[in-house]
Amino acid sequence: MNNIDLSSELNFRNVRSSGKGGQHVNKVSTKVELNFDVVNSQLLSQRQKQLLLSRLQNRISKEGVFRLAVQDERSAMMNQKIAIKRFEAII
């Protein structure tokens, strides 16, 4: 899976963060949720899908979607970059 670029199959959603930032946090959606639909991926083989589903079973929903939330920074763009790096490290 190291040679497969899955970035085209990643979906992001910005939500309000409950982390650091003071009042800024109540106005701007800086938390990023990364979603990757393992089951319906067009880039992964059936074997790769089964491997991910078994190894990451506690991080994948019943529908087969891997979810990762990041709210480390006050910037949604920075949180998205962090989410992609974490996703790549996990996968």
C-alpha positions in Angstrom: 0.0 0.0 0.0 3.0 2.3 0.3 3.0 3.0 -3.5 -0.7 3.8 -3.8 -1.7 7.4 -3.6 -5.0 7.4 -1.8 -5.4 11.2 -1.5 -8.0 11.3 -4.2 -10.3 9.1 -2.0 -9.9 11.1 1.2 -12.8 13.2 2.3 -12.5 16.1 4.8 -15.0 17.8 7.0 -14.3 20.9 9.1 -16.1 21.2 12.4 -15.8 23.5 15.4 -13.0 22.5 17.6 -13.2 22.2 21.4 -9.5 22.7 21.8 -7.2 25.6 22.4 -8.0 29.0 21.0 -10.2 30.8 23.4 -13.2 32.6 21.9 -11.8 32.0 18.4 -12.8 28.4 18.8 -16.5 29.3 19.0 -16.4 31.1 15.6 -14.3 29.1 13.3 -14.4 25.4 12.2 -10.8 24.4 12.7 -11.1 20.7 13.7 -10.7 18.5 10.7 -12.2 15.0 10.2 -10.6 12.8 7.6 -12.8 10.0 6.2 -11.5 7.2 4.0 -14.1 4.6 2.7 -12.0 1.4 2.9 -14.8 -0.9 1.6 -15.6 1.2 -1.5 -12.0 2.2 -2.4 -11.3 1.9 -6.1 -7.6 1.9 -5.5 -7.2 -0.9 -3.0 -7.3 -4.6 -3.8 -9.7 -6.9 -1.9 -6.7 -8.3 0.0 -5.6 -4.8 1.0 -9.1 -3.9 2.1 -9.4 -7.0 4.2 -6.0 -6.4 5.8 -7.0 -2.8 6.7 -10.4 -3.8 8.0 -8.9 -6.4 10.3 -5.9 -4.4 11.5 -7.8 -1.2 12.1 -11.1 -2.7 13.2 -11.3 -0.4 16.2 -10.9 2.7 14.1 -13.3 1.8 11.2 -17.1 2.2 11.4 -19.6 -0.6 10.7 -19.9 0.9 7.2 -16.2 0.4 6.5 -15.1 4.1 6.9 -11.9 4.9 8.6 -12.2 8.2 10.5 -9.5 10.4 11.9 -10.0 13.7 13.7 -7.3 16.4 14.3 -7.7 19.6 16.2 -4.0 20.2 17.2 -3.7 23.6 15.5 -5.9 26.8 15.2 -5.8 26.5 11.5 -8.0 24.1 9.5 -5.4 23.9 6.8 -2.7 22.9 9.2 -5.0 20.3 10.8 -5.7 18.8 7.4 -2.0 18.5 6.7 -1.5 16.8 10.1 -4.4 14.5 9.4 -3.0 13.4 6.0 0.4 12.7 7.6 -1.2 10.6 10.4 -3.3 8.8 7.9 -0.3 7.9 5.8 1.6 6.7 8.9 -1.3 4.5 10.0 -2.0 3.1 6.6 
